[in-house]
Amino acid sequence: MLTTVSFLPQVIKTWRYRSAKDLSLTMFICFCLGVFLWLIYGIYMSSKPIIVANFVTFILAGTILYFKIKYD
């Protein structure tokens, strides 16, 4: 739960300051892809904990990725 929620402060800070210049675009692309693949795996295995955790993480990390692309 903590690893999933850990992205929330970064989402809030990036949105508040409208800046993502210090974040690595490559890292967030790779991370989002990895989380998306875990989500697909969870769906394939019908594992609700894996699905929920990776869905929430994907939304939060994807939001940061969106801000990085939008604000840079």
N, C-alpha and C positions, 0 to 999 in steps of 0.2 A: 504494500500500500504506500509506503514512504517513497519508493522509487518512482511510482506513478505520480503521486502528488508533488514530487519535487520539481516538476516542470511548471507548476502553477505560479510561483513567484516570478519566474522568468517571463511567463506570458504577461502577467500584470505589469511588470517593469517595462517590457518592450512596448506594450500597448500604451502605457502612460507617457513614456518619453518619446514615442514614435521613432525609436532608433534601435537598430540591431547590428550596428557596425562592428561590434566586438565579437559577434558570434560567427562561427565557421559555417558557411553555406554547405560545404562538402560534408561536414560532420552531420548536419541536420538532414541532409538528403540520405546519407547512409543509414542514419539512425531510424528515420521514418520508414525506409525500405525494410530494415530489419524488423521493426515492430509490426509492419504490415504483414510480413511473412509469418511472424508468430501468430498474428490474428487469423490468417488463413489456416495455419496449423491447428489452432484451437477450434476453428469451425469444422475442419476435417475430422478432428478427434472428438467433437461434440463436448468439449470441456468448457463449461461456463466460466470458471475462474480465469482461464487463459483468455477466453474471448473478452470478458469484461475488462480485465486489467489491460490488455493490449489495445482494446478499443479506446479506452479513456486516455492511455498514454499516446496513442496515435493522434487523437484529437488535440491534445495539448502540444505535443511536439510538432504536429502539422500546423497548428496556429503560429507557433514560433517560426517555422519555415515560411509560412505565408507572409508574416511580418518582415522577415529577412529579405525576401524577394521584393516585397512592396516598398520598404523603406530604404533599400540600398539603391 
